[in-house]
Amino acid sequence: MKILALDSSGLVAGVAVTEDDNLLGEYTINYKKTHSQTLLPMLDEVAKMIELDLNTIDVIAVSAGPGSFTGLRIGSATAKGLALALNKQIVSVPTVDALAYNLWGCGEQICPLMDARRQQTYTGLYTFSDGQMQTLLPQCAVGIDEITAKINESGKKTVFLGDGVPVFADYLKENLQVPYLFAPAHCNKQRAACVAVLGGILYQQGKAEDAATHKPDYLRLSQAERERQEKARDFRI
């Protein structure tokens, strides 16, 4: 099976192509450009380098959220456009699950952290057993204090990764009561290759969808929507 994967859910933008158990090509960028500037040129470059005929892909996997609202829209719009043009299905891959998959085979408790602003984080808890990822806490949007408390309650050594680590590192150091590690640079951010592998697993489970029905999973309201609700509540009061 040949899978095209896209990830623009956070600071990193990534494109990858896998075929069965082989990673044919991957392009990752974490710099000062917006995903609208980088995603399609990255896809074009990968396709040229591996001489990819897009018509030969079987399915498109996309990191579907949570994450940056703008980034998720760019990724989903790109996936939908390709799926419609190529008559392919889309597999929506949970962002936090894919981030945890960077640490495949890790027997410790894994805690991805994405900065969701206002001391909030997109996070979850995972581990691996016999090569299978086990979800201990499904991806969610919570305060950093909440996830820290859950980790302390678990009593388990925990490995952290994600763009939220530098944001919350001082808080974690001050409040964690369990042993912990921060993942190094080569495996601490989103990777489209992980989206591709998880996308293949979800596809085999029958979780593909048509382009028309695909949409991002934001997990929470945008800032504009929250402000609109607050104004409406204040008006009623």
Buried (B, 14 or more C-beta within 10 A) or exposed (E): EBBBBBBBBBBBBBBBBBBEEEBBBBBBBBEEEEBBEBBBBBBEEBBEEEEBEBEEBBBBBBBBBBBBBEBBBBBBBBBBEBBEEBEBBBBBBBBBBBBBBBBBEBEBBBBBBBBBEEBBBBBBBBBBEEEEBEBBBEBBBBBBEBBBBBBBEBEBEBBBBBBBBEBBEEEBEEBBEBEBEBBEEEBBBBBBBBBBBBBBBBBEEEEBBEBEEBBBBBBBEEEEEEEEEEEEEEEEE
